[in-house]
Amino acid sequence: MSSTCLLWMRRDLRLHDHPALHRARAEFDVVIPVFVLDDGLLHGRYASSPRERFLAGCLHALDEQLRERGSGLVVRRGAPAAELRALARETGAAAVFWTSDVSPYARRRDAEVTAALREDGVHPVPCTGTYARDVSRVRKDDGGAFTVFTPYWKAWERLAARDVYGAPRALGDLPAGLDRGSLPAPDGGVLAAPVCEPGEPAAREALRRWLDGPVDRYGDRHDTLAGGTSVLSPYLRWGCLSARECEDRARRRGTAGALAWVRQLAWRDFYASVLLEHPDNVRREFQPRFRALEWVDDADGLDAWRRGETGFPLVDAGMRQLAATGWMHNRARMVVGSFLTKDLHLDWRAGERHFAELLLDGEPAQNNGNWQWIASTGVDPAPYFRRIFNPILQQQKFDPDGTYVRRWIPELAAVPDDRLAEPWRMSPAEQRDAGCAIGLDYPAPIVDHAEERRRAMDRYRAASADAAA
Ligand SMILES: Cc1cc2nc3c(=O)[nH]c(=O)nc-3n(C[C@H](O)[C@H](O)[C@H](O)COP(=O)(O)OP(=O)(O)OC[C@H]3O[C@@H](n4cnc5c(N)ncnc54)[C@H](O)[C@@H]3O)c2cc1C
């Protein structure tokens, strides 16, 4: 009699380099891939209509790839523990394989699934595959977890990497008569122009193009706002690409740019290991001394930030890129994050929430880790004044010819380069020539950066001093 197992897919929506799939096929005759549409996730704290639509697109692509190989994706909707248990009973599956994850929600859910399966004598098999390394194994010599990136990176480099697996050429049929369920429709969502197309085939093509040349200039160009990075984060987030395969292929490319890019992939692993070790970070500051920081309550400021109408062109360009595409350049993310927390003095959690709603790559480990980084409350500490970004200087340095800002703020298209970072300094005649009246066509700055910088320093200094007292 043939043996059967389930492959419970979550955010590992690919067939290449999929350790759980690889192992399931090695151990069982029939592997049934299943995705459970979990209302707890779709409508919970991390709900996001752009990501829901992207997910639907990824599932359609995955189903097509599975059908080409003789199989198909089974879809269920409901609580994963109940749905998987029922499907295992129905198909006589003896095991359920999945790719493990680090967020508190994922871990709670997986523990429930594990318990439910065990009650039925079904074997739960969590596997690695979300990150380039098994993040639970990158440890200090004394076994403790890292909170600083550079030593983490060294240990990460030392840890032997697993093999990279190809995609199976063929997969067995699904059991006859099994109801496949229905895939969610890939429509809705609020993005005008999503930054990339969902699914593994599109992801692999984007990776191929990136590694074919642009990656070589990553070291010099990664901070260039109008380009310079891979834009693969949505694919990594949904597992359309395996981080381990990305690493392997970049190492084979072997250029300085490719190796610098590998280091960036390790940041992703680093923040995963931080959340694994410190699940409370999703709700509160990692550094106790900053838990008493008093954040300002300013609904108008938050609204202007969200809409990209602060009057600071780089901040606004970043926020509008996010709203239109579901993605923002990392340098812009840092600048808008600094602006929210250190110019407007608003709670970093409000920024984290807004990003989580819109980012196609949004996920708790990376979003929280990076928000706490920019708010200076997290791991990998640096003095808070080193992470107060001047939006004017940042724009002059990383968008010197204004390509990025003009792309996202068409009202500023005709503003001369030397006025573009501070358009409010244009004389009335310059505003007329540029067809942009400040305060009418484009907002005047809502704060004075130099003044707010001083306030931020005072607030952080006071919080540190209170904690030390
Ligand atoms: C406030 C803030 C919030 C963020 N929220 C998220 C988030 O929710 N999800 C997310 O994936 N990234 C997040 N980032 C990190 C980073 O901005 C994105 O990963 C990056 O911009 C993705 O673009 P890319 O694929 O072109 O990156 P590349 O520069 O090409 O880098 C390759 C990959 O490395 C990883 N990576 C790069 N930088 C970082 C970083 N700082 N932290 C963690 N991983 C990194 C990403 O997976 C990325 O795709 C956030 C950064 C900030 C400052």
The ligand as an SDF file (V2000), in Angstrom:
LIG
                    3D

 53 58  0  0  0  0  0  0  0  0999 V2000
   11.4720   50.7470    8.9440 C   0  0  0  0  0  0  0  0  0  0  0  0
   11.8180   49.5380    8.0830 C   0  0  0  0  0  0  0  0  0  0  0  0
   10.9020   48.4960    7.9230 C   0  0  0  0  0  0  0  0  0  0  0  0
   11.2200   47.3760    7.1460 C   0  0  0  0  0  0  0  0  0  0  0  0
   10.2870   46.3660    7.0050 N   0  0  0  0  0  0  0  0  0  0  0  0
   10.6170   45.2550    6.2820 C   0  0  0  0  0  0  0  0  0  0  0  0
    9.6850   44.1910    6.1270 C   0  0  0  0  0  0  0  0  0  0  0  0
    8.5680   44.2020    6.6520 O   0  0  0  0  0  0  0  0  0  0  0  0
   10.0600   43.1160    5.3660 N   0  0  0  0  0  0  0  0  0  0  0  0
   11.3010   43.0520    4.7720 C   0  0  0  0  0  0  0  0  0  0  0  0
   11.5810   42.0630    4.0920 O   0  0  0  0  0  0  0  0  0  0  0  0
   12.2000   44.0250    4.9400 N   0  0  0  0  0  0  0  0  0  0  0  0
   11.9060   45.1270    5.6630 C   0  0  0  0  0  0  0  0  0  0  0  0
   12.8320   46.1310    5.7980 N   0  0  0  0  0  0  0  0  0  0  0  0
   14.2200   45.8990    5.3280 C   0  0  0  0  0  0  0  0  0  0  0  0
   14.5710   46.3940    3.9390 C   0  0  0  0  0  0  0  0  0  0  0  0
   14.1610   47.7160    3.7650 O   0  0  0  0  0  0  0  0  0  0  0  0
   13.9740   45.5290    2.8250 C   0  0  0  0  0  0  0  0  0  0  0  0
   14.2480   44.1720    3.0600 O   0  0  0  0  0  0  0  0  0  0  0  0
   14.6060   45.9220    1.4860 C   0  0  0  0  0  0  0  0  0  0  0  0
   14.3500   47.2770    1.2070 O   0  0  0  0  0  0  0  0  0  0  0  0
   14.0530   45.0380    0.3910 C   0  0  0  0  0  0  0  0  0  0  0  0
   14.4840   45.4900   -0.8550 O   0  0  0  0  0  0  0  0  0  0  0  0
   15.3870   44.5850   -1.7830 P   0  0  0  0  0  0  0  0  0  0  0  0
   14.7790   43.2500   -1.9420 O   0  0  0  0  0  0  0  0  0  0  0  0
   15.6600   45.3750   -3.0080 O   0  0  0  0  0  0  0  0  0  0  0  0
   16.6930   44.4510   -0.8960 O   0  0  0  0  0  0  0  0  0  0  0  0
   18.2210   44.1100   -1.2570 P   0  0  0  0  0  0  0  0  0  0  0  0
   19.0170   45.3050   -0.8550 O   0  0  0  0  0  0  0  0  0  0  0  0
   18.3430   43.6140   -2.6420 O   0  0  0  0  0  0  0  0  0  0  0  0
   18.5710   42.9830   -0.2220 O   0  0  0  0  0  0  0  0  0  0  0  0
   18.3300   41.5910   -0.4760 C   0  0  0  0  0  0  0  0  0  0  0  0
   17.4600   41.0150    0.5940 C   0  0  0  0  0  0  0  0  0  0  0  0
   18.1100   41.0850    1.8450 O   0  0  0  0  0  0  0  0  0  0  0  0
   17.1310   41.2830    2.8650 C   0  0  0  0  0  0  0  0  0  0  0  0
   17.3780   42.5670    3.5170 N   0  0  0  0  0  0  0  0  0  0  0  0
   17.9650   43.6610    3.0000 C   0  0  0  0  0  0  0  0  0  0  0  0
   18.0260   44.6330    3.9270 N   0  0  0  0  0  0  0  0  0  0  0  0
   17.4630   44.1520    5.0370 C   0  0  0  0  0  0  0  0  0  0  0  0
   17.2220   44.6770    6.3260 C   0  0  0  0  0  0  0  0  0  0  0  0
   17.5680   45.9100    6.6910 N   0  0  0  0  0  0  0  0  0  0  0  0
   16.5890   43.8800    7.2210 N   0  0  0  0  0  0  0  0  0  0  0  0
   16.2240   42.6370    6.8960 C   0  0  0  0  0  0  0  0  0  0  0  0
   16.4180   42.0790    5.6910 N   0  0  0  0  0  0  0  0  0  0  0  0
   17.0410   42.8400    4.7850 C   0  0  0  0  0  0  0  0  0  0  0  0
   15.7740   41.3390    2.1880 C   0  0  0  0  0  0  0  0  0  0  0  0
   15.1860   40.0680    2.2410 O   0  0  0  0  0  0  0  0  0  0  0  0
   16.1420   41.7260    0.7710 C   0  0  0  0  0  0  0  0  0  0  0  0
   15.2090   41.3140   -0.1970 O   0  0  0  0  0  0  0  0  0  0  0  0
   12.5100   47.2840    6.5450 C   0  0  0  0  0  0  0  0  0  0  0  0
   13.4180   48.3380    6.7080 C   0  0  0  0  0  0  0  0  0  0  0  0
   13.0770   49.4510    7.4640 C   0  0  0  0  0  0  0  0  0  0  0  0
   14.1080   50.5480    7.6310 C   0  0  0  0  0  0  0  0  0  0  0  0
  1  2  1  0
  2  3  1  0
  2 52  2  0
  3  4  2  0
  4  5  1  0
  4 50  1  0
  5  6  2  0
  6  7  1  0
  6 13  1  0
  7  8  2  0
  7  9  1  0
  9 10  1  0
 10 11  2  0
 10 12  1  0
 12 13  2  0
 13 14  1  0
 14 15  1  0
 14 50  1  0
 15 16  1  0
 16 17  1  0
 16 18  1  0
 18 19  1  0
 18 20  1  0
 20 21  1  0
 20 22  1  0
 22 23  1  0
 23 24  1  0
 24 25  2  0
 24 26  1  0
 24 27  1  0
 27 28  1  0
 28 29  2  0
 28 30  1  0
 28 31  1  0
 31 32  1  0
 32 33  1  0
 33 34  1  0
 33 48  1  0
 34 35  1  0
 35 36  1  0
 35 46  1  0
 36 37  1  0
 36 45  1  0
 37 38  2  0
 38 39  1  0
 39 40  1  0
 39 45  2  0
 40 41  1  0
 40 42  2  0
 42 43  1  0
 43 44  2  0
 44 45  1  0
 46 47  1  0
 46 48  1  0
 48 49  1  0
 50 51  2  0
 51 52  1  0
 52 53  1  0
M  END
$$$$
